[in-house]
Amino acid sequence: MPGALFSAGDCHAAQGDGEVCVTGIECPMQFSLRFNVIKGRSLKPWRYHFYTPPGPIQPAYDARGYYVTTAIGPDLMENARNAVRDMIEWLTDNYHLSREDAYVLCSLAGDLRISQIVDAPNWCVSFYMALSVFRS
């Protein structure tokens, strides 16, 4: 459809929700897409909507729970950086990863989430690491 402005690509075999360090694991991939045209409706630039199927988003990851680091303060971006930094520290202390390997793991398997914005001017950002990525 003219003016639809859709593109697809940059496929990752693995990437956390947040891609905090350079990249996910890039890979070639094939996919098929289905679109519905909703006449008379448009989205603002840099916004999108989507549905997910019912159930956990990543059931294999959810099974063992998560370790979560959280940062709270007036700067949302600094809170995101601090939550990731605290996770890197936890990974190096508990799994003896190098700081660089921990940082890459954060991008591949961690989930960065805005946890609350109601307590303005203090924003809360949490970083979730699925414990299932580690051997028992």
Secondary structure, DSSP 4 states (H G I P E B T S, - for coil): -TT--------EEE--BT--SS--EE------------TT--PPTT-------SS-SSHHHHTT-EEEEEEEES-HHHHHHHHHHHHHHHHHHHH---HHHHHHHHHHHEEEEEEE-SSTT-EEEEEEEEGGGS--
